[in-house]
Amino acid sequence: MIVTRARRVSSRSAVPYVLAGFAGGVVVGAMAWRRQQNVAHDQLFAASAVRRVAAIGFLTRTPSVENARLLRDYIRWERRPTLRRRAEHALDRLLLALES
């Protein structure tokens, strides 16, 4: 009978691996969110709140008069206060970008 001993890993030696895994997760999450924003740019009036948030982010990054009009329509349409506030802030940033 062969007996093998499991090697104990100290918590200090595991810290770099945990940090690398966390950083990798953050990077993958950021890439997935950016892709969601690019895909959902025309989903401003979608049923999904996540798609609407992504669309607001996309419109904020691409300032134009048409996007400002679209956000104004969206603010009148949206019933959720948090999404309406997000769109108002996005419209403010968009208008500032258009003025400069």
N, C-alpha and C positions, 0 to 999 in steps of 0.2 A: 504494500500500500504506500502510495506516494502522497506526502503531505506538503502542500504548498502554503506559503504564508502570503497573505495579502499585504501589500506595501501600503502603509499609511501615508496619506498626502497631508502635509501640514496646511493649515488654513492660509498661511502666508504665501505658500507657493501656488495656491489656487487663485489668489487675487488677480493676477494679470489675465488669467483666462476668463474670469468673471467679467472684468472690465472690458476685455476684447469682445466678449459676447454681447455685452450691453451696448457698446459702441456700434457693433455690427448691426444690432437690432434697430438702433436709432437711424443709421444710414439707410437700411432697407425700408424702414417706415417712412422716412422722408422721401425716398425715391417713389414709393408706392403712392404717397399723397400727391406728389407733383404729377404723376401719371394720371391720377384720378381727376386732378384739376384740368389737365389738358383734354381728357376724354369728355368731361362733363361741362365743357364751356358753353354748350347750348342747352343745359339742363336747369336753367334759372327758375323755371316754373314747374319743375318736376315734383312728384309726390314725396320723394325722399329728401329729408332735410340735409343729409350728408352731401347729396349731389348739388343741392342749392348752395351750400357753403362753398363747395369746390368751384361752382360757377361764379360766385361772388369773387373769390380769389383770382380766378382767371381774368375776369373783367377788370379788376383793379390793376392787374399787371399790364393790361393792354389799353391805355387811355385813348379814348376817341369820343367824339360828340355822340355818336350812336350808342356807345356803351353807357354814357351818362344818362341819356334818355331811357335806356333799358332799365338802369338801376332805379331811376325815379318811378317808372311804372311798377317795378318790383316792390319798392318800398310801400306804395299804395296797396299792393295786392297782398303782401305778406301779413299773416296774422300773429306769428310768433314774435314776441318783443325782442328776444335775443337776436334772432336773424334779421329783424328790421333794423336794430341798432348796428349790427355788423354791416349791413348794406349802407346805412347812413354814413358810417365812418369811411367805408370804401368809396362812396360817392364824394365825400369831402376830399379824400386823397386824390381821387381821379380828377376832380375839378382843379385842385392845386397843380397837378401835373399838366393839365391842359393850359393853365394860365401862364406857366413858365416856358 
